[in-house]
Amino acid sequence: MPGGRLTQPERQQIALGLADGLAYAAIARRLNRPTSTITREVMRNGGPTAYRADLAHHATERRVRRRRRTTSGRADTPPQAHGRDAEAVQEYEETFATVFMQSGLPRMTARTLACLYTTDTGSLSASELVGRLRVSPASVSKAVAFLDSQGLVRRERDERRRERYVVDDDVLYESVMASARATAHLGEIARQGVGVLGRGTPAATRLENIARFVDFVSESIARAAGQAREILHTKLETDRGDAS
């Protein structure tokens, strides 16, 4: 398989393949490239519905120039833990952040969350986030405040009394449960409108259908999250027992 960066003609072929509804694997076969290469390329540049070949090519050129400046200015960059490829990790974090952006998170918030999830500790201080993301403290502060308000991170103090931001299984569970509660609240408000608009009228019937749908979805989410949490924690405890 050919190596190296994707060319502009290859990106145009990716855009055509996406327009034709082809899967990433099919596009990869057309270009004789690994499927993972196509997946990263598309997700890093807007996703399957927003991918544009010219924009993706220009974005890649900007990233290459930025990396060259970073490398020349930081010759003593420490090696990645566990022998990881620093460039591969950076590209993966960008891909991960793009997925969060597609779910509605602002770019800086998405980058912050992806950075936290890809650390071995699952926690970083504000200064560590500034250093890893190479952005201003104000940008990190704003991103963390939003993540905290949505229940996507947890704050805690370390032994030096520094505030750290944490992502773990409990944070993910609580975030899903918060989403389920918000969805359930929508159902409650919709049901209130039934009495206001008059039961049996077209508008009230529409709201009643919304309420029933939302009730079912929110209950299903909460039940599935509880079951997944129980199974996951049981597995972790079993693994620890086997290890000992």
C-alpha positions as CSV (number, residue, x, y, z in Angstrom):
1,M,0.0,0.0,0.0
2,P,1.3,3.5,-0.7
3,G,2.5,5.5,2.2
4,G,2.8,9.2,2.9
5,R,0.3,11.9,3.1
6,L,-2.9,12.0,1.0
7,T,-2.7,14.0,-2.2
8,Q,-5.2,16.5,-3.3
9,P,-6.5,14.2,-6.1
10,E,-6.9,11.5,-3.5
11,R,-8.9,13.8,-1.3
12,Q,-11.1,14.6,-4.3
13,Q,-11.7,10.9,-4.7
14,I,-12.7,10.6,-1.1
15,A,-15.2,13.5,-1.5
16,L,-16.7,11.8,-4.5
17,G,-16.9,8.5,-2.7
18,L,-18.7,10.1,0.3
19,A,-21.1,11.8,-2.1
20,D,-21.8,8.3,-3.6
21,G,-22.5,6.9,-0.2
22,L,-19.6,4.6,-0.2
23,A,-18.2,3.2,3.1
24,Y,-14.7,4.1,4.2
25,A,-13.5,0.6,3.4
26,A,-14.7,0.9,-0.2
27,I,-13.1,4.3,-0.6
28,A,-9.9,2.9,0.9
29,R,-9.9,0.1,-1.7
30,R,-10.3,2.5,-4.5
31,L,-7.2,4.5,-3.3
32,N,-5.2,1.4,-2.2
33,R,-5.0,3.0,1.3
34,P,-5.7,1.6,4.8
35,T,-9.3,2.1,5.9
36,S,-8.0,3.8,9.1
37,T,-6.3,6.5,6.9
38,I,-9.6,7.3,5.2
39,T,-11.5,7.3,8.5
40,R,-9.0,9.7,10.2
41,E,-9.0,12.0,7.2
42,V,-12.8,12.3,7.0
43,M,-13.4,12.6,10.8
44,R,-10.6,15.2,11.2
45,N,-12.1,17.4,8.4
46,G,-15.7,17.7,9.2
47,G,-17.1,14.2,9.0
48,P,-18.8,12.4,6.1
49,T,-21.5,15.1,5.6
50,A,-19.2,18.1,5.8
51,Y,-16.0,16.8,4.2
52,R,-14.6,19.1,1.4
53,A,-11.5,18.1,-0.5
54,D,-10.0,21.6,-0.9
55,L,-10.6,22.6,2.7
56,A,-9.2,19.3,4.0
57,H,-6.0,19.7,1.9
58,H,-5.5,23.3,3.1
59,A,-6.1,22.3,6.7
60,T,-3.5,19.5,6.4
61,E,-1.0,21.9,5.0
62,R,-1.6,24.3,7.9
63,R,-1.1,21.4,10.4
64,V,2.2,20.4,8.7
65,R,3.5,24.0,8.9
66,R,2.4,24.2,12.5
67,R,4.2,21.0,13.4
68,R,7.4,22.1,11.7
69,R,7.4,25.4,13.7
70,T,6.7,23.4,16.9
71,T,9.5,21.0,16.2
72,S,12.0,23.7,15.3
73,G,11.1,25.6,18.4
74,R,11.0,22.7,20.8
75,A,13.9,20.4,20.1
76,D,13.8,19.0,23.6
77,T,10.3,17.7,23.4
78,P,10.1,14.8,25.9
79,P,9.2,11.3,24.4
80,Q,5.7,9.9,24.7
81,A,4.9,7.5,27.5
82,H,4.9,3.7,26.6
83,G,6.9,4.5,23.4
84,R,3.9,6.1,21.6
85,D,4.3,7.9,18.3
86,A,3.8,11.6,19.2
87,E,2.4,12.5,15.8
88,A,0.0,9.5,15.8
89,V,-1.3,10.5,19.2
90,Q,-1.8,14.1,18.1
91,E,-3.6,13.0,15.0
92,Y,-5.8,10.7,17.1
93,E,-6.7,13.5,19.5
94,E,-7.7,15.6,16.6
95,T,-9.9,12.8,15.3
96,F,-11.4,12.3,18.7
97,A,-12.1,16.0,19.1
98,T,-13.8,16.1,15.8
99,V,-16.3,13.4,16.9
100,F,-17.1,15.6,20.0
101,M,-17.5,18.6,17.8
102,Q,-20.0,16.7,15.6
103,S,-22.0,16.0,18.8
104,G,-22.3,19.8,19.4
105,L,-19.3,20.7,21.5
106,P,-17.3,23.9,20.6
107,R,-13.9,23.2,19.1
108,M,-11.8,24.2,22.2
109,T,-14.1,22.3,24.5
110,A,-13.9,19.2,22.3
111,R,-10.1,19.4,22.2
112,T,-9.9,19.7,26.0
113,L,-12.2,16.7,26.5
114,A,-10.2,14.6,24.0
115,C,-7.0,15.6,25.7
116,L,-8.3,14.4,29.1
117,Y,-9.6,11.1,27.7
118,T,-6.3,10.2,26.1
119,T,-4.2,10.7,29.2
120,D,-3.2,7.6,31.2
121,T,-4.2,9.3,34.5
122,G,-7.5,10.6,33.2
123,S,-6.9,13.9,34.9
124,L,-4.9,17.1,34.2
125,S,-4.5,20.5,35.9
126,A,-5.3,23.7,34.1
127,S,-1.6,24.4,33.6
128,E,-1.0,20.9,32.1
129,L,-3.9,21.4,29.7
130,V,-2.5,24.8,28.6
131,G,0.9,23.1,28.0
132,R,-0.6,20.1,26.1
133,L,-3.0,22.1,24.0
134,R,-0.7,25.1,23.6
135,V,-3.5,27.6,24.1
136,S,-4.1,30.4,26.6
137,P,-5.2,29.8,30.2
138,A,-8.4,31.7,29.4
139,S,-9.3,29.3,26.7
140,V,-8.8,26.3,29.0
141,S,-10.8,27.9,31.8
142,K,-13.8,28.6,29.5
143,A,-13.7,25.0,28.1
144,V,-13.4,23.4,31.5
145,A,-16.2,25.5,32.9
146,F,-18.5,24.3,30.1
147,L,-17.5,20.7,30.6
148,D,-18.1,21.0,34.3
149,S,-21.5,22.5,33.8
150,Q,-22.5,19.6,31.5
151,G,-21.2,17.0,34.0
152,L,-18.5,15.8,31.5
153,V,-15.6,16.4,33.9
154,R,-15.2,16.3,37.7
155,R,-13.1,18.7,39.7
156,E,-10.8,17.5,42.5
157,R,-7.7,18.7,44.5
158,D,-4.4,16.9,44.4
159,E,-1.9,16.6,47.3
160,R,-0.6,20.1,46.4
161,R,-4.1,21.6,46.6
162,R,-4.1,22.2,42.8
163,E,-7.4,21.8,41.1
164,R,-7.5,18.9,38.6
165,Y,-10.1,18.0,36.0
166,V,-11.0,14.3,35.9
167,V,-12.7,12.0,33.4
168,D,-13.5,8.4,34.4
169,D,-16.3,5.8,34.2
170,D,-18.4,7.6,36.9
171,V,-18.2,10.9,35.0
172,L,-19.4,9.3,31.8
173,Y,-22.2,7.5,33.7
174,E,-23.3,10.7,35.4
175,S,-23.2,12.6,32.1
176,V,-25.5,10.1,30.5
177,M,-27.8,10.2,33.4
178,A,-27.9,14.0,33.3
179,S,-28.8,13.7,29.6
180,A,-31.6,11.3,30.5
181,R,-33.0,13.6,33.1
182,A,-32.9,16.5,30.7
183,T,-34.8,14.4,28.1
184,A,-37.3,13.4,30.8
185,H,-37.8,17.1,31.7
186,L,-38.7,17.8,28.0
187,G,-41.4,15.2,28.3
188,E,-42.8,16.8,31.5
189,I,-43.0,20.2,29.8
190,A,-44.6,18.7,26.7
191,R,-47.3,17.0,28.8
192,Q,-48.1,20.3,30.6
193,G,-49.0,21.7,27.2
194,V,-51.7,19.1,26.7
195,G,-53.9,20.6,29.4
196,V,-53.2,24.2,28.1
197,L,-54.0,23.4,24.5
198,G,-57.0,21.2,25.2
199,R,-56.8,17.4,25.2
200,G,-57.9,15.9,21.9
201,T,-56.8,18.9,19.8
202,P,-54.2,18.4,17.1
203,A,-51.6,20.5,19.0
204,A,-52.2,18.7,22.2
205,T,-52.1,15.3,20.5
206,R,-48.7,16.2,19.0
207,L,-47.4,17.2,22.5
208,E,-48.8,14.0,24.0
209,N,-47.0,12.0,21.4
210,I,-43.8,13.9,22.1
211,A,-44.1,13.2,25.8
212,R,-44.7,9.5,25.4
213,F,-41.7,9.2,23.0
214,V,-39.5,11.2,25.3
215,D,-40.6,9.2,28.4
216,F,-39.7,5.9,26.6
217,V,-36.3,7.2,25.4
218,S,-35.2,8.7,28.7
219,E,-36.3,5.6,30.7
220,S,-34.4,3.4,28.2
221,I,-31.3,5.5,28.5
222,A,-31.3,5.5,32.3
223,R,-31.9,1.7,32.4
224,A,-29.2,1.0,29.9
225,A,-26.7,3.2,31.6
226,G,-27.3,1.5,35.0
227,Q,-27.0,-1.9,33.4
228,A,-23.8,-1.0,31.6
229,R,-22.3,0.5,34.7
230,E,-23.0,-2.6,36.7
231,I,-21.5,-4.9,34.1
232,L,-18.5,-2.7,33.7
233,H,-17.8,-2.4,37.4
234,T,-18.3,-6.1,37.9
235,K,-15.8,-6.8,35.1
236,L,-13.2,-4.5,36.6
237,E,-13.5,-6.1,40.0
238,T,-13.2,-9.5,38.5
239,D,-10.1,-8.5,36.6
240,R,-8.5,-7.1,39.8
241,G,-9.3,-10.3,41.6
242,D,-7.7,-12.4,38.8
243,A,-4.6,-10.2,38.9
244,S,-4.2,-10.7,42.6
